[in-house]
């Protein structure tokens, strides 16, 4: 394997290093042989195939600001919702569902507003929880603006509190109990948001869906609504994966699938003509099930291994398979799947983020990529041996 790259120093390190224009590839010594035999790859979507920074990340910021204003009357600038805090929450490994991230952010901000600015937000939420979506705007009188620096300081505090849970897969309930928020107030927030419910029933789900799809498009996906007025972020999404990468993987005889928390409608829409490269039987879209029945299908949410195992069934064959993800929940899901699928490897995509790189090293990912578009090069080099 001499031309794959030089050995990392010091020599006891477990990886080979190969430098490319997109960043450095790291290949674990023990994974060299099974990687050379891989005949199927399952991809996560966000941050791997599709750039979520212009869609889901923006939706989290917009919806958090919108719901915080609705529940408290105070205006929060969406740009003050720190992306660093969003990433810190995702690093826990149990927040693949962005609605859960929004819920935690809103609970925290409402708690801070109540404690430091206005203890009357209880009264506002007590009135809101008995209102329909169409009635809610009638009590949305503004209580004033909160400065960006104050919001950012509150969120830095939240980041510090969740940091110790990184990679733990701790659930939302555990965090609520540990980070020091008023649980009576938080239960009031839940009464208004009705998290975990369907579109048209849950305020959180309804606002999230309209902010992502756009109020004009949501009827096509949910067969109901709209209830609010959002332009949507779906059309701003950009692809990360290139046609060249998908073409070369296919030429290597590698079958391709998807395992993602997204729904199928938006995924195929963004992938467009690239959809033809994927084996449809090997594609699992968790959101499709959650939207049918959030309670019944909640067990499918990452880091549950079930969606990944189902996607792997669609690929078939006895040779090793590779799962490509970029987050803690992706890696935890992979680890849990190993008890049922031993012939499975994990590739971590870092996007040249040092925190993700550290996580992948610490958890000994079999393959570490700066970009998914380096994957075809890996198979090319391995199969030249």
N, C-alpha and C positions, 0 to 999 in steps of 0.2 A: 504493500500500500504506500510505497514511497512517494509517488507523485500526487497523492491526495493532499499532502501538506506536511509541514514539519511538526514534530511532537511539541506539545506545550511544555514549558518549563515551569516548575521543576519536573523531573522525569516521572515522579510518582503520580502526577496528574493523570486522569482517566480518559482524556480526550486528545484527538488529533485536531489540528487547526488548519483550515484552508481559507485563505483570504481572497475575497472577490470585490468587485466594484460596489456591490450592494452592502457589504459588511462581511464579517467573518463567520464561517461555518465551523461548528464543532461537532465531531463525530466520536461517540464513545467507543473505546476499543472493543468492548464486549459485544457491541451492536453491529460491528462491521459485517460479520458473516450473515446474520439474519436479515440485515438491511439489504444485502445484495440479492436476497431471494424474495423480497416483498413483491407481491402481485396485486395488492390493492391498498388504496389510501382513502381514509375518511377524513374530511376537512370540517373544522369549525368554520363559521362564516365571518363574524365580526372581528376585524383586526387580522384576519387571515386571507379570506377571499375578497371581502368587502371592507372598505374603510368606513367605520361607524362614527368617526369623529365629526363628520358633517351631518349625520342623521341622528342616531340614538343618543350620542353625547349631548347634542344640542337640545334634543327633546327632553332629556333629564333636566337640563338647566331651565328650559322654558316652563315645563310643567311644575317643577319645584317652586319657581317664582310665582306662577299663576295660582297654585293651590295655597301657598303660604299667604298670598294676598286675600284669597277667598276666605280662608279660615280666620285671619287676624285683622284684615282691613289695611295692613301695612304693605306698602309697595316695596318689593325687592327687585333689583336689577338682575336679570338672568345671568349677565356676565360676571356677577359677583359670586355665583355658585361655582366654587373652585373645582376645576377638572381634577386637580390633585386629590381632593377629597373623594371624588367619584372613584378614582383609581384605587385609593386606599380601601374603600368599601369593597370593591370588586376583588381586591387581593385577599379578602377573607376566604373566598372560595365557595360561598353559598349564595352569591348575589348575581347569578347569571340573568335572572329576571329583573330588568331595569325598573319595573314598577316597585319592586322591593327596595331598591336603592332610593327611589323617590320617596317612598313611604318613610324610610329612616331619616332622610334629609328634612322632610316636612315636619316630622315629629320633633326633631332636634331644634329646628328654627322656631316652631311654635312654642316650645318649652323656653327657649332663650327670650323670645319676645314677651311671653307672659311673666317671666322672672325679672327681666331687666327694664321693660318698657311699659307694659300695660297688663295689669292683672284682670282686665275685663274681657279678655278674649274668650273666657269660658262662656260668658253670656252670649256672645256672638255665635259660637259653635252650637250652643244649646238650641238656638233659633234655627241655624242652618240644617241641623240633622233631621228636622221635621219637614224640610222643604224639598220639592221636586227640582230637577235641573232648571226648568223654566222659571221657577219661583226664586231661585237663589240670587239672581242679579238684583232683585229688588232690595236686598239688604247689604249690598256691596259698597256702602259708603266708605270712602277712604279715611284711614286714620293717620295718614302721613307717609313719608318716605323713610327708609332705613338706609343709611350711608353704606356704600360698597365696602369700605374698610372695616366697618363694624360686622357686617355679614361675614366677610372673609376671616375675621378674627374668631368668630364663633365656629366657623367650619374648620379652621386650623386646630381648634380645641377638639372638635369631633375626630379629626384625623389622628390626633395624639391618643385619644381614647380607644380607637379601633385598631391601632397599630399592633397591639399585643395579640390580636386575634388573627393576624395574617396567616393564611394557609390552614386555619383551623376548621374551616367549614362550619363555623358557629352560625346558628340560625338567628333570625331577626328577633325572636322572643328573648333569646339569651343576651343579645346586645342591648335590647331595651332595658333589661334588668341590671346590666352591668355598667352602663355609661352614665348613669346618674340623672335620668330624666324623671319628671313627675309622671308616675304611671296612671294616675287618675286623669290627668290632662291628656296623656297619650291615648287612653281608652276613649276619651271624647273625640279625639282626632279620628280614630278608627270608626267611630259611629258615623262620622260625616263622610269619610273617604270610602267606606265599605270595601276595603282592599280584598283582592282575591275573587271578586265577583265578575259577572259578565258585562260586556259593553251594553250600555243603556240602563244598567242596574247599579253598578259600582261607579262612583264619581271618579276615583283614581283611574280605573280602566278606561272609562269613557274619554276623559281628558287626554290620557296618554295616547289612545288610538287616534284621536282626531289630530293631536299635535304631530303624530308621526305620518299618518296617511294623508292628512289634510281633510278638513270637514267636507269638502266637495267630493273627495274620493271614498270616504269611509262607507258610504252606502254600498259600494261595489264589493267591499270586503265583509261587512257585518250585516248587510241587508236591513239596516235600521239607521236612524239618525238623519242628519247631524243634530246635535244639541248645542254645540258651541260654534265658534268661528276661528279656525286655525288654518293657516296656509299649508302646513305640512312640511316635512323635511325629507320624505322619501325620494323625491326627484333630485335632491342634492347629493345623493349617494354616488360614490365613485368606486370602481373596481380596483382592487390591488392586484389580483392574479391576472397574468397576461395570457393572451391566446397562445403565444409561443410555449409557455410553461405547460399548459393543458395539452397542447398538441404533442409535445415531446414526451410527456408522461404516457399518453396513449400509445405513442410509437414504441415505447418500452414495454408495452403489453400490460400496463398497470390500469386496473379498473378503478374508477373514482366514485366516491359517495360523499354524503354530507350528513353531519349531525349537529344541529343548531337549535338554540332556543327561539329562533325566528319562526315566522309562519312561511308557508310555501309561496303564497301569492306574491309577497314583496321580494322574496329571494329570487324567484324565477324572473320577476320583472327586472330586477337590477342586473342579474347575470345575463339576461337577454339571450343572444345567440350562443353564448358560452354554455348554456344549459344542456346542449346536446352532448357534451363530454361526460356527463354524469349518468350513472346507472340509477334510474328512478327508484328501483326496488331497494337501493342502498342509501336512500335519502330520508332522514328523520327530521321532521319539523315540529318541535315540541309545542310551539305556540298553537298549532292547529288543534291539538288535543286539549290544551288548557282552555282555549276559547269555547270548545264544545261543552266542557264541564270542569270548571276550575277545581272543584272539590274532588271529584272522581279521579282526575288525572294529575293531581298535584304531585304524586309520587314519581312522575316522569321528569320533573325539573332537575337540571344539573345541580349538584354533581351526581345524581342518580346514574348508575351505569346502564340502565335498561335501554335508553334510546341508542347509545353507542353499540350495544350488543345487537339490537335489532337492525341497525344499519349494516353491521358486519355480516349478518346473515344474508343480506342482499347481495353481497359480493361473492360469497361462496368460495370454494377452493380451500386447500389445506396449507398453502404457503403462508409465511408471516404477513401480517397486515400492519399498517402504520396509521396512527391517529395524529392529526396535525392540529394543535390548538395554541392559544397564546395567553392563557390565564390560569389562575390557581384552580378554579372549578373544573377546567378542562383536564388538568393533570390529576386532580382528585378523582374525577369520573373515570379516567384511564386506569388509575390504581385499583379502583373498586371493580372494574371490569376484568382485571387480571385473574380473579378467582374463577371466572367462567371461561376466559379466553386467554390462555397462557401465551399463545403465539402472537403476541401483540406488542408493538413498540410505540414510543411516544416521541413526537417532534415538537419542540417548543419554538414558536415564532416570537422574537423579542422586539422587532421594529427598532433595533439599536437602543432600546431603553435599558439602562443599567440595572434598574430594579427587577425587570423581567429576566434579564440575563442572570443576575444573582440567584433568583428563584429557581431557574432552570438548572443551574449548576448545583445548588444546594440539594435539589430533589433528583439529581442525576438523570435528567432527560437523555434519551438515547441519541437524539440528534437536536442540535440547537441552530436555528436559522435566524438571520436578520430579517429575511423576507421569504415568503412562500415561493417566490420566483427563483430561489436558489435550489429548490428541490430537484428539478430535472437534472441539474449539474451533479448533484450528489449521486443519483442513480447512474448517470453516465460514467462517472469516475469509478464507482464501485464495480460496475459490470465490465470495465475494461481489464479488471484483474484476471 
